[in-house]
């Protein structure tokens, strides 16, 4: 990871360490009126969940999260991807709708 890969920096432009990131997050959370249950980890999980819901594949999500292997991403988030059965039902439904609509 390079310095350009980091989203958040200190007010002076430096990289955060574990303590400064936590302090900054607490300040932001308080200013926004959010409870202690809203964590940076929650935001990361929400980010990943939204990528998956938007149709991103496992490698795209893996890279966005910085996981070293797609298997790590799958171990954590596999339950969020539609199953093969769901995709099959959806594809069949779409196909049959098109066939029935155009054959009239």
C-alpha positions as CSV (number, residue, x, y, z in Angstrom):
1,X,0.0,0.0,0.0
2,X,1.3,3.4,-0.8
3,X,0.5,6.7,1.0
4,X,-1.8,7.6,-1.9
5,X,-4.1,4.6,-0.9
6,X,-5.2,6.2,2.3
7,X,-8.5,8.1,2.4
8,X,-8.1,9.9,5.6
9,X,-5.3,12.1,6.9
10,X,-4.7,14.3,9.9
11,X,-5.5,18.0,9.7
12,X,-1.8,18.5,8.9
13,X,-1.9,16.0,6.1
14,X,-0.1,13.2,7.9
15,X,-1.2,9.6,7.9
16,X,-3.2,8.5,10.9
17,X,-1.9,6.0,13.3
18,X,-4.3,3.7,15.2
19,X,-4.8,6.1,18.0
20,X,-5.3,9.3,16.0
21,X,-7.7,7.6,13.6
22,X,-9.8,6.5,16.6
23,X,-9.7,10.0,18.2
24,X,-10.7,11.6,14.9
25,X,-13.6,9.1,14.4
26,X,-14.9,9.8,17.9
27,X,-14.9,13.5,17.2
28,X,-16.7,13.1,13.9
29,X,-19.2,10.7,15.4
30,X,-20.0,13.1,18.2
31,X,-20.4,16.0,15.9
32,X,-22.8,14.0,13.7
33,X,-24.8,12.9,16.7
34,X,-24.0,9.2,16.1
35,X,-23.8,6.7,19.0
36,X,-20.8,4.6,20.1
37,X,-22.2,1.6,18.2
38,X,-21.3,3.3,14.8
39,X,-17.7,2.2,14.3
40,X,-15.2,2.4,11.5
41,X,-15.6,-1.3,11.1
42,X,-19.3,-0.9,10.6
43,X,-18.6,1.6,7.9
44,X,-16.2,-0.8,6.2
45,X,-18.8,-3.6,6.3
46,X,-21.4,-1.3,4.9
47,X,-19.1,-0.2,2.1
48,X,-18.4,-3.8,1.2
49,X,-22.1,-4.7,1.4
50,X,-23.1,-1.9,-0.9
51,X,-20.4,-2.9,-3.5
52,X,-21.8,-6.4,-3.4
53,X,-25.5,-5.2,-3.7
54,X,-24.4,-3.1,-6.7
55,X,-23.2,-6.2,-8.5
56,X,-19.5,-6.0,-7.9
57,X,-17.6,-9.3,-8.2
58,X,-15.5,-10.8,-5.4
59,X,-12.1,-9.6,-6.9
60,X,-13.4,-6.0,-7.2
61,X,-14.6,-6.0,-3.5
62,X,-11.4,-7.7,-2.4
63,X,-9.2,-5.0,-4.0
64,X,-11.4,-2.2,-2.6
65,X,-11.1,-3.6,0.9
66,X,-7.4,-4.4,0.6
67,X,-7.7,-8.1,1.3
68,X,-4.7,-10.1,0.2
69,X,-6.8,-12.9,-1.3
70,X,-10.4,-13.1,-2.6
71,X,-10.9,-16.1,-0.3
72,X,-10.7,-13.7,2.7
73,X,-13.4,-11.5,1.2
74,X,-15.6,-14.6,0.5
75,X,-15.1,-15.9,4.0
76,X,-16.5,-12.7,5.5
77,X,-19.1,-11.6,2.8
78,X,-20.1,-14.7,0.9
79,X,-23.6,-14.7,2.4
80,X,-24.3,-11.4,0.7
81,X,-23.7,-12.5,-2.9
82,X,-26.8,-14.0,-4.6
83,X,-26.6,-17.7,-4.8
84,X,-26.4,-19.6,-8.0
85,X,-30.0,-20.7,-7.6
86,X,-31.1,-17.0,-7.2
87,X,-29.3,-16.1,-10.4
88,X,-30.7,-19.0,-12.3
89,X,-34.3,-18.2,-11.2
90,X,-33.8,-14.5,-12.1
91,X,-32.2,-15.3,-15.5
92,X,-35.0,-17.8,-16.3
93,X,-37.7,-15.4,-15.3
94,X,-36.1,-12.6,-17.5
95,X,-35.7,-15.0,-20.4
96,X,-39.3,-16.3,-20.2
97,X,-40.7,-12.8,-19.9
98,X,-38.9,-11.8,-23.1
99,X,-40.0,-14.9,-24.9
100,X,-43.6,-14.6,-23.9
101,X,-43.7,-10.9,-24.6
102,X,-42.1,-11.1,-28.1
103,X,-44.0,-14.1,-29.3
104,X,-47.4,-12.4,-29.1
